[in-house]
Amino acid sequence: MSNEEGSVLLASSEAVVGWLRKTSFWPLTMGLACCAIEMISYGGPRHDAARWGHEVFRASPRQADLMIVSGRLSQKMAPVVRQLYDQMPNPKWVISMGACASSGGIFNNYAIVQGCDHVVPVDYYLPGCPPNPDQLIDAIFKLRADIQHHPLMGNIERKHEADEAAALVATPTHEMKGLMR
């Protein structure tokens, strides 16, 4: 591209697509529990997700590229969350929002999945009960920095499969040292 002075701007196609991806997330409309209220306020006028191109919360997983698991994930809801994740097109990302989604929170029982990373591969974890929208904004900005350099072609499918396989065989959060269980 050139302007009136005749200067030229050069960029790779991966850089251009990476910039487009980072500036336009389409999160999936999905709230599981109380953290969903904080996720909803992220799209409201006070925190205004539209400033960064994230205002389009999609109701269809086939049009979304970001899943925010907000709240406690029950054993009954886990297959539904996995199905929604599988229906999302690649590339896709997951943020685990809140203590319950990340490690089961205070619900250490048979009915709650002890970390949504047992069901879907998670890119970022948000601590807190509930985490505030500012933390969600911070996590999304960190995710934006990571995906700007995400590969465009080539072995991208194998990369996604390897990432998911590694995440699903990782040490569960409730077995990690340092958690108060």
Backbone as numpy.savetxt, mean C-alpha at the origin, in Angstrom:
# Nx Ny Nz CAx CAy CAz Cx Cy Cz
11.66 16.74 -26.32 10.81 17.91 -26.32 11.70 19.14 -26.32
11.26 20.17 -26.95 12.05 21.39 -26.97 11.15 22.59 -26.71
11.76 23.66 -26.25 11.01 24.88 -26.01 11.44 25.95 -27.03
11.07 27.19 -26.81 11.35 28.25 -27.77 12.84 28.48 -27.99
13.66 28.30 -26.94 15.09 28.54 -27.07 15.80 27.40 -27.77
15.15 26.28 -27.96 15.75 25.16 -28.66 16.43 24.15 -27.76
16.29 24.24 -26.44 16.90 23.25 -25.57 16.11 21.95 -25.62
16.77 20.86 -25.28 16.18 19.54 -25.39 16.17 18.88 -24.01
15.09 18.20 -23.70 14.95 17.47 -22.44 14.96 15.98 -22.77
15.89 15.25 -22.17 16.01 13.81 -22.41 15.63 13.06 -21.16
14.88 11.99 -21.35 14.51 11.12 -20.23 14.20 9.73 -20.77
14.45 8.72 -19.95 14.10 7.37 -20.38 12.61 7.14 -20.18
12.09 6.16 -20.87 10.66 5.87 -20.73 10.35 5.38 -19.32
11.30 4.64 -18.70 11.08 4.18 -17.32 11.01 5.36 -16.36
11.81 6.39 -16.60 11.78 7.56 -15.73 10.46 8.31 -15.87
9.97 8.43 -17.07 8.70 9.13 -17.29 7.55 8.35 -16.67
7.50 7.03 -16.91 6.43 6.22 -16.33 6.54 6.18 -14.82
7.77 6.13 -14.28 7.95 6.17 -12.83 7.43 7.46 -12.23
7.68 8.56 -12.90 7.17 9.85 -12.42 5.64 9.86 -12.46
5.05 9.31 -13.52 3.59 9.26 -13.62 2.99 8.38 -12.53
3.63 7.23 -12.26 3.12 6.34 -11.22 3.18 6.99 -9.84
4.27 7.68 -9.57 4.43 8.24 -8.24 3.49 9.42 -7.99
3.03 10.05 -9.05 2.17 11.21 -8.87 0.70 10.89 -9.01
0.35 9.62 -9.19 -1.08 9.30 -9.33 -1.39 7.92 -8.78
-1.47 7.81 -7.46 -1.94 6.57 -6.84 -3.45 6.50 -6.94
-3.97 5.31 -7.12 -5.40 5.09 -7.06 -5.66 4.04 -5.97
-5.88 4.49 -4.73 -6.09 3.53 -3.63 -7.43 2.81 -3.74
-7.46 1.60 -3.23 -8.68 0.80 -3.20 -9.54 1.24 -2.02
-10.82 1.44 -2.25 -11.75 1.81 -1.18 -12.04 0.55 -0.37
-11.35 0.43 0.76 -11.52 -0.75 1.59 -11.13 -0.40 3.02
-12.09 -0.43 3.92 -11.81 -0.19 5.33 -12.33 -1.35 6.14
-11.51 -1.86 7.05 -11.89 -3.03 7.83 -12.38 -2.69 9.24
-11.87 -1.63 9.82 -12.26 -1.30 11.20 -11.98 0.17 11.46
-11.68 0.50 12.71 -11.58 1.90 13.15 -10.50 2.69 12.42
-9.44 2.07 11.95 -8.40 2.79 11.21 -8.93 3.34 9.89
-10.02 2.78 9.41 -10.59 3.27 8.15 -11.06 4.71 8.27
-11.47 5.14 9.46 -11.89 6.54 9.65 -10.70 7.47 9.41
-9.52 7.08 9.90 -8.32 7.88 9.67 -7.94 7.86 8.19
-8.13 6.73 7.53 -7.85 6.65 6.10 -8.81 7.54 5.32
-10.07 7.59 5.73 -11.06 8.42 5.07 -10.71 9.90 5.25
-10.25 10.27 6.44 -9.91 11.68 6.66 -8.69 12.09 5.85
-7.88 11.14 5.43 -6.75 11.45 4.54 -7.26 12.03 3.22
-8.40 11.59 2.76 -8.97 12.12 1.53 -9.82 13.35 1.72
-10.04 13.75 2.98 -10.88 14.91 3.28 -10.16 16.23 3.08
-10.84 17.34 3.36 -10.27 18.66 3.08 -9.09 19.05 3.97
-9.01 18.51 5.18 -7.91 18.92 6.06 -6.57 18.36 5.59
-6.55 17.10 5.20 -5.30 16.47 4.76 -5.17 16.44 3.25
-6.27 16.50 2.53 -6.34 16.75 1.09 -5.37 15.92 0.26
-5.71 14.66 0.06 -4.90 13.77 -0.77 -4.85 14.23 -2.22
-5.77 15.08 -2.63 -5.81 15.55 -4.01 -4.60 16.41 -4.35
-3.94 16.97 -3.35 -2.74 17.79 -3.62 -1.65 16.98 -4.29
-1.64 15.68 -4.04 -0.57 14.83 -4.57 -1.08 13.86 -5.62
-2.32 14.00 -6.07 -2.85 13.12 -7.10 -3.38 11.80 -6.58
-3.78 11.74 -5.31 -4.25 10.49 -4.72 -5.74 10.53 -4.38
-6.47 11.47 -4.94 -7.86 11.64 -4.52 -8.81 10.60 -5.09
-8.39 9.83 -6.04 -9.29 8.90 -6.71 -9.28 7.56 -5.97
-10.10 7.43 -4.93 -10.27 6.14 -4.27 -11.18 5.30 -5.15
-10.71 4.16 -5.59 -11.44 3.32 -6.53 -12.26 2.27 -5.80
-13.46 2.01 -6.29 -14.31 0.97 -5.70 -14.05 -0.39 -6.34
-13.38 -0.41 -7.46 -13.08 -1.65 -8.16 -11.59 -1.98 -8.01
-11.25 -3.21 -7.61 -9.84 -3.55 -7.48 -9.13 -3.56 -8.84
-9.86 -3.70 -9.91 -9.23 -3.72 -11.23 -8.77 -2.34 -11.68
-9.16 -1.31 -10.95 -8.74 0.05 -11.27 -7.82 0.64 -10.21
-7.47 -0.13 -9.20 -6.67 0.38 -8.08 -5.25 -0.17 -8.16
-4.30 0.59 -7.62 -2.92 0.11 -7.56 -2.34 0.16 -6.15
-3.11 0.63 -5.18 -2.65 0.71 -3.79 -3.75 0.18 -2.87
-3.41 -0.84 -2.09 -4.34 -1.38 -1.09 -3.86 -0.92 0.28
-4.75 -0.27 1.02 -4.45 0.14 2.38 -5.29 -0.75 3.29
-4.64 -1.71 3.95 -5.34 -2.59 4.89 -5.43 -1.83 6.20
-6.61 -1.30 6.48 -6.78 -0.43 7.65 -7.69 -1.09 8.66
-7.11 -1.54 9.75 -7.89 -2.14 10.81 -7.62 -3.63 10.97
-8.35 -4.24 11.89 -8.11 -5.65 12.17 -8.66 -6.52 11.04
-7.88 -7.52 10.69 -8.22 -8.44 9.61 -8.67 -9.76 10.22
-9.94 -10.07 10.08 -10.46 -11.31 10.65 -10.14 -12.49 9.73
-10.22 -13.69 10.30 -9.97 -14.90 9.51 -11.00 -15.04 8.38
-12.23 -14.60 8.62 -13.27 -14.68 7.59 -13.02 -13.68 6.46
-12.43 -12.54 6.78 -12.20 -11.50 5.77 -10.90 -11.72 5.00
-9.99 -12.54 5.52 -8.69 -12.75 4.88 -8.79 -13.26 3.44
-9.64 -14.26 3.14 -9.73 -14.69 1.73 -10.27 -13.60 0.80
-11.14 -12.75 1.33 -11.69 -11.66 0.51 -10.61 -10.63 0.21
-9.79 -10.29 1.21 -8.69 -9.35 1.01 -7.70 -9.92 0.00
-7.42 -11.21 0.11 -6.50 -11.84 -0.85 -7.09 -11.83 -2.27
-8.37 -12.07 -2.38 -9.02 -12.04 -3.69 -8.96 -10.63 -4.30
-9.22 -9.62 -3.47 -9.12 -8.25 -3.95 -7.70 -7.93 -4.41
-6.72 -8.39 -3.64 -5.32 -8.17 -4.01 -5.00 -8.85 -5.34
-5.47 -10.07 -5.52 -5.21 -10.80 -6.76 -5.87 -10.14 -7.96
-6.99 -9.45 -7.76 -7.69 -8.80 -8.86 -7.07 -7.47 -9.25
-6.21 -6.92 -8.42 -5.56 -5.64 -8.74 -4.50 -5.88 -9.81
-4.40 -4.97 -10.79 -3.37 -5.15 -11.83 -1.98 -4.81 -11.30
-0.98 -5.40 -11.91 0.41 -5.08 -11.55 0.82 -3.81 -12.24
1.67 -3.02 -11.66 2.24 -3.12 -10.32 1.25 -2.67 -9.26
1.34 -3.28 -8.09 0.44 -2.95 -6.98 1.24 -2.92 -5.69
0.73 -2.14 -4.75 1.41 -1.94 -3.48 0.42 -2.06 -2.34
0.94 -2.40 -1.15 0.10 -2.59 0.04 0.71 -1.82 1.21
-0.16 -1.10 1.93 0.23 -0.45 3.18 -0.63 -1.05 4.28
0.03 -1.52 5.34 -0.67 -2.05 6.51 -0.82 -0.92 7.50
-2.06 -0.52 7.75 -2.33 0.67 8.56 -2.87 0.28 9.94
-2.10 0.54 10.96 -2.53 0.29 12.33 -1.91 -0.95 12.94
-1.95 -1.00 14.26 -1.36 -2.12 14.99 -2.10 -3.42 14.71
-3.42 -3.36 14.54 -4.19 -4.58 14.30 -3.87 -5.19 12.94
-3.75 -4.38 11.91 -3.43 -4.89 10.58 -1.98 -5.38 10.52
-1.10 -4.73 11.27 0.32 -5.08 11.20 0.67 -6.31 12.03
0.07 -6.45 13.22 0.47 -7.56 14.10 -0.67 -8.14 14.90
-1.90 -7.82 14.59 -3.03 -8.33 15.37 -3.42 -7.41 16.51
-2.56 -6.46 16.86 -2.87 -5.50 17.92 -3.16 -6.16 19.24
-4.20 -5.71 19.91 -4.57 -6.27 21.21 -5.39 -7.55 21.06
-5.73 -7.89 19.83 -6.57 -9.06 19.59 -5.71 -10.28 19.31
-5.15 -10.87 20.36 -4.31 -12.05 20.22 -5.18 -13.28 20.40
-6.03 -13.57 19.38 -6.93 -14.71 19.47 -7.08 -15.38 18.12
-7.87 -16.42 18.06 -8.01 -17.23 16.86 -8.78 -16.53 15.74
-9.57 -15.52 16.04 -10.44 -14.90 15.05 -9.75 -13.83 14.22
-8.63 -13.30 14.68 -7.94 -12.20 14.01 -6.63 -12.68 13.45
-6.35 -12.36 12.19 -5.07 -12.68 11.57 -4.00 -11.83 12.25
-2.94 -12.47 12.70 -1.89 -11.77 13.44 -0.90 -11.12 12.48
-1.39 -10.21 11.68 -0.59 -9.49 10.70 -1.07 -9.79 9.29
-1.44 -8.77 8.55 -1.95 -8.99 7.20 -0.86 -9.46 6.24
0.41 -9.44 6.70 1.48 -9.97 5.86 1.39 -11.48 5.71
0.51 -12.14 6.47 0.24 -13.56 6.28 -0.65 -13.78 5.06
-1.32 -12.73 4.60 -2.30 -12.85 3.51 -1.80 -12.18 2.24
-1.26 -10.99 2.35 -0.76 -10.23 1.20 0.63 -9.68 1.53
1.49 -9.51 0.53 2.80 -8.91 0.80 2.66 -7.42 1.10
3.27 -6.97 2.17 3.12 -5.59 2.63 4.38 -4.80 2.30
4.20 -3.59 1.77 5.33 -2.73 1.44 5.69 -1.82 2.61
4.69 -1.27 3.30 4.93 -0.37 4.43 3.97 -0.66 5.56
4.49 -0.56 6.78 3.70 -0.75 7.99 3.55 0.60 8.68
2.32 0.89 9.11 2.05 2.11 9.88 1.73 1.71 11.31
2.53 2.12 12.29 2.23 1.78 13.68 1.14 2.68 14.25
0.62 2.30 15.38 -0.32 3.16 16.08 -1.71 2.56 16.18
-2.47 3.12 17.10 -3.84 2.66 17.30 -4.72 3.87 17.62
-5.31 4.47 16.68 -5.06 4.36 15.23 -3.97 5.32 14.81
-3.29 5.01 13.70 -2.32 5.98 13.18 -3.06 7.18 12.59
-2.45 8.33 12.69 -3.14 9.52 12.18 -2.88 9.67 10.67
-3.67 10.50 9.99 -3.50 10.67 8.55 -2.12 11.19 8.14
-1.45 11.93 9.05 -0.11 12.41 8.73 0.86 11.25 8.56
0.69 10.20 9.35 1.53 9.02 9.20 1.26 8.33 7.87
0.00 8.29 7.47 -0.35 7.70 6.18 0.27 8.51 5.04
0.24 9.81 5.15 0.86 10.67 4.14 2.36 10.38 4.06
3.01 10.24 5.22 4.44 9.95 5.25 4.74 8.60 4.59
3.94 7.58 4.89 4.14 6.26 4.28 3.94 6.30 2.77
2.96 7.05 2.33 2.71 7.15 0.89 3.85 7.88 0.20
4.41 8.90 0.85 5.55 9.59 0.25 6.78 8.69 0.20
6.98 7.85 1.20 8.09 6.90 1.15 7.87 5.87 0.05
6.64 5.43 -0.10 6.30 4.50 -1.18 6.50 5.16 -2.54
6.14 6.42 -2.64 6.34 7.16 -3.89 7.81 7.20 -4.28
8.69 7.40 -3.31 10.12 7.44 -3.59 10.62 6.08 -4.08
10.04 4.98 -3.56 10.46 3.65 -3.98 9.97 3.30 -5.39
8.73 3.64 -5.70 8.18 3.18 -6.97 8.61 4.03 -8.15
9.20 5.17 -7.91 9.65 5.98 -9.04 10.71 5.24 -9.85
11.43 4.34 -9.24 12.48 3.59 -9.93 12.10 2.12 -10.11
10.81 1.84 -10.11 10.29 0.49 -10.32 10.49 0.11 -11.78
10.94 -1.13 -12.08 11.18 -1.50 -13.48 9.90 -1.49 -14.31
10.05 -1.19 -15.57 8.90 -1.07 -16.46 8.70 -2.31 -17.29
9.75 -2.83 -17.87 9.62 -3.99 -18.74 10.62 -5.05 -18.31
10.72 -6.09 -19.10 11.71 -7.12 -18.82 11.17 -8.15 -17.85
11.86 -8.34 -16.76 11.52 -9.40 -15.80 10.63 -8.89 -14.68
9.74 -8.00 -14.97 8.91 -7.41 -13.92 7.96 -8.44 -13.29
7.43 -9.35 -14.10 6.52 -10.37 -13.56 7.26 -11.29 -12.61
8.46 -11.71 -12.98 9.26 -12.55 -12.09 9.64 -11.81 -10.82
9.89 -10.51 -10.92 10.22 -9.70 -9.74 9.04 -9.66 -8.78
7.82 -9.46 -9.30 6.64 -9.43 -8.44 6.40 -10.79 -7.78
6.56 -11.86 -8.53 6.37 -13.19 -7.96 7.41 -13.48 -6.88
8.65 -13.09 -7.12 9.71 -13.31 -6.11 9.47 -12.46 -4.87
9.04 -11.21 -5.05 8.74 -10.35 -3.90 7.60 -10.93 -3.07
6.56 -11.40 -3.74 5.42 -11.96 -3.02 5.79 -13.25 -2.31
6.56 -14.12 -2.97 6.98 -15.37 -2.34 7.85 -15.09 -1.11
8.75 -14.12 -1.21 9.61 -13.77 -0.08 8.80 -13.20 1.07
7.79 -12.40 0.77 6.97 -11.80 1.82 6.11 -12.84 2.51
5.64 -13.82 1.78 4.74 -14.82 2.38 5.49 -15.85 3.22
6.80 -16.02 2.99 7.57 -16.96 3.81 8.39 -16.25 4.87
8.23 -14.95 5.00 8.98 -14.18 5.99 8.52 -14.54 7.40
9.35 -14.23 8.37 9.00 -14.48 9.77 7.77 -13.67 10.14
6.73 -14.32 10.67 5.54 -13.57 11.08 5.87 -12.52 12.13
5.14 -11.43 12.11 5.44 -10.33 13.02 5.29 -10.72 14.48
4.39 -11.64 14.79 4.21 -12.01 16.19 5.35 -12.89 16.71
6.21 -13.40 15.82 7.36 -14.19 16.25 8.64 -13.37 16.29
8.59 -12.13 15.84 9.78 -11.28 15.85 10.10 -10.82 17.25
11.36 -10.62 17.53 11.78 -10.16 18.84 11.44 -8.69 18.99
11.15 -8.31 20.22 10.88 -6.91 20.51 9.42 -6.57 20.63
8.54 -7.45 20.15 7.12 -7.19 20.29 6.66 -7.62 21.67
5.80 -6.87 22.27 5.33 -7.19 23.63 4.16 -8.17 23.56
4.47 -9.42 23.49 3.45 -10.50 23.42 3.68 -11.47 24.53
